[in-house]
Structure formats: C-alpha cells, structure tokens
Amino acid sequence: MGETETKHDPGRIEAYIAAIEGEAKREDANTIVALLGEVTGLKPRKWGTSIIGWGSYHYVYASGREGDWARIGFSSRKASLSLYLMDGFGEHGALLARLGKHKVGKSCLYIKRLSDVDVEVLKALMVRSLAAMRVRYPEDGEPRAELASKKKTAAKKKTAAKSR
C-alpha cells in the first residue's frame, strides 16, 4: 500500500470538488466541506486521491499496525456522499433516527443527497463525533487507553522505587 498524501493544498481540494459529476452533487459537496470547516475550525487536507479530511490522529491496533488518519472526513463517491465519522455510530442512535434517509457502515455515513437529511442533525453528528474522538485520541495524538496504561506503569515504578 502506498503512502497517504496529506497535503494542505486548497487547490487540490477545489479541483477534486470541481471534478465531481453533477451540479447538485458538487453543491452538496461544497456544503458539506463548509459545514465540516465550520464544525472543526480546521483547514481541510486531501487524504489520498478521494478523501478530504479535517484534523488527524495516530492509531495503534493490538496487532501493532499503526498509522495516521483524519479525525473526520468526506468523500463524494459515485453512489453516495460519504462522511467518515471515525468514532462509529454506537453512541449516535438517537441522532441517526432523526437524520433522514441514510445508510451506515462501520465508520461511514452514506447519504445520496443533502436534501434527504436534516442538515442540523447532520451537523450535530459531526460535532458529537469530533468530541468522542477528542476523548479517545486527545489532541496530543496519544490514544486515551495508552495514556492510562502509561500512567499505571509509571505509578507502579514509583511505588516499587519507594518500597526499596
């Protein structure tokens, strides 16, 4: 697998959106990009050839595989507009019930067009997803579980040193 491109070049994002087929889909993409910019307060960057992401976090799987990814993202696919809500949907059932016509994957929210959903509910999902990601992966980039584990290890070492 090749290296992910993570460039902050706004021209690349504009070119990506301009290449989306269908005026309505391009308008929806521009609206989503503006919403995500407003919600995150961050500048977007391209992740690979077809994903626009805001923020980043470093993940480490139990297998040892690790990498960096966007905290929240968007892509216009042929069949739908895809939003990447990296915390998943376990805690968002009530909002999803009010959203409107959509489908979900593990971390992907699929909508055909913005007119199918309540944009204010979509915005609330974005806000909640980002908040959950900040808890799980604080802005310093370390997963909360790893921080807790490091604190326990440090505390054990301190206790062991005192008892000697």
C-alpha positions in Angstrom: 0.0 0.0 0.0 1.4 3.4 -0.9 1.9 6.3 1.3 -1.1 8.5 2.0 -0.9 12.0 0.6 -1.8 14.6 3.3 -1.3 17.9 1.6 -3.0 21.1 2.8 -3.1 22.5 -0.8 -6.6 24.1 -1.1 -6.3 23.9 -4.9 -6.3 20.2 -4.8 -9.5 20.2 -2.8 -11.1 22.7 -5.2 -10.1 20.6 -8.2 -11.4 17.4 -6.5 -14.8 19.1 -5.9 -14.9 20.6 -9.4 -14.4 17.1 -10.9 -17.5 15.7 -9.1 -20.1 14.8 -11.7 -23.4 16.6 -11.5 -24.1 20.1 -10.3 -26.3 19.1 -7.4 -23.7 16.7 -6.1 -21.0 19.3 -6.4 -23.2 21.8 -4.5 -23.8 19.2 -1.8 -20.1 18.5 -1.6 -19.3 22.2 -1.2 -21.9 22.5 1.6 -20.5 19.5 3.4 -17.0 20.9 3.1 -18.1 24.2 4.5 -20.0 22.5 7.4 -17.0 20.4 8.3 -14.8 23.5 8.2 -17.2 25.4 10.5 -17.6 22.4 12.9 -13.8 21.7 13.1 -12.4 25.1 12.8 -9.6 23.5 10.8 -8.4 23.6 7.2 -9.1 20.5 5.2 -6.4 18.3 3.6 -6.5 15.6 1.0 -6.0 12.1 2.2 -5.2 10.0 -0.9 -7.0 10.8 -4.1 -10.6 11.0 -3.0 -11.0 11.8 0.7 -11.0 15.3 2.3 -10.2 15.2 6.0 -10.0 17.6 9.0 -7.6 17.1 11.8 -5.7 13.9 12.4 -5.0 11.3 15.0 -2.5 8.4 15.4 -3.9 5.0 15.9 -2.2 1.7 17.0 -4.0 -1.6 16.7 -3.5 -4.6 19.0 -1.7 -6.2 16.1 0.9 -3.5 16.2 -0.2 -1.9 12.9 -0.4 1.9 13.3 -0.9 5.0 11.2 -2.4 8.4 11.0 -5.9 9.3 9.8 -8.3 12.2 9.6 -10.5 12.8 12.7 -13.4 13.4 10.4 -13.7 13.2 6.6 -15.7 13.4 3.5 -15.7 11.9 0.0 -18.0 12.0 -2.9 -18.5 8.6 -4.3 -20.4 7.5 -7.3 -23.4 6.1 -5.4 -23.4 8.5 -2.4 -21.8 11.2 -0.3 -19.7 9.5 2.3 -18.9 11.1 5.7 -16.2 9.4 7.8 -17.2 9.6 11.5 -14.3 7.8 13.0 -15.9 7.1 16.4 -18.5 4.9 14.8 -22.3 5.1 15.4 -22.8 3.2 18.7 -23.5 6.4 20.6 -25.4 8.2 17.9 -28.6 6.2 17.6 -31.0 9.0 18.6 -29.5 11.4 16.1 -29.4 8.8 13.3 -33.1 8.2 14.0 -33.8 11.9 13.3 -31.3 12.3 10.4 -33.4 11.2 7.4 -32.6 8.8 4.6 -29.1 7.3 5.1 -27.0 4.1 5.5 -24.1 3.4 7.8 -21.0 1.3 7.7 -18.5 0.8 10.5 -17.4 4.5 10.4 -19.1 5.7 7.2 -22.3 7.6 6.9 -23.8 7.3 3.4 -26.3 9.8 2.0 -27.5 10.2 -1.6 -28.1 14.0 -1.4 -28.3 16.6 1.4 -32.0 17.2 0.7 -32.6 13.6 2.1 -31.4 14.6 5.5 -31.8 17.2 8.2 -28.6 19.3 7.9 -28.8 20.4 11.6 -28.9 16.8 12.7 -26.0 16.0 10.4 -24.1 18.9 11.9 -24.9 17.6 15.4 -23.5 14.2 14.4 -20.3 15.8 13.2 -19.9 17.8 16.5 -20.5 14.7 18.6 -18.2 12.5 16.6 -15.4 15.0 17.0 -16.0 15.3 20.7 -15.8 11.5 21.0 -12.6 11.4 19.0 -11.0 14.1 21.3 -11.8 11.8 24.3 -10.4 8.7 22.6 -7.5 10.4 20.9 -6.5 13.6 22.7 -5.1 16.4 20.6 -1.6 15.4 21.7 -2.2 12.3 19.5 -2.0 9.5 22.1 -5.0 7.3 22.5 -6.6 7.7 25.9 -6.1 4.0 26.7 -2.4 4.2 26.1 -2.2 7.3 28.3 -3.9 5.5 31.1 -1.7 2.4 30.7 1.5 4.6 30.7 0.2 6.4 33.9 -0.3 3.0 35.6 3.1 1.8 34.6 4.7 5.0 35.9 2.8 4.7 39.2 3.9 1.1 39.7 7.5 2.1 39.1 7.2 4.9 41.5 5.7 2.6 44.2 8.3 0.0 43.6 11.1 2.6 44.0 9.6 3.9 47.3 9.4 0.4 48.8 13.1 -0.3 48.2 
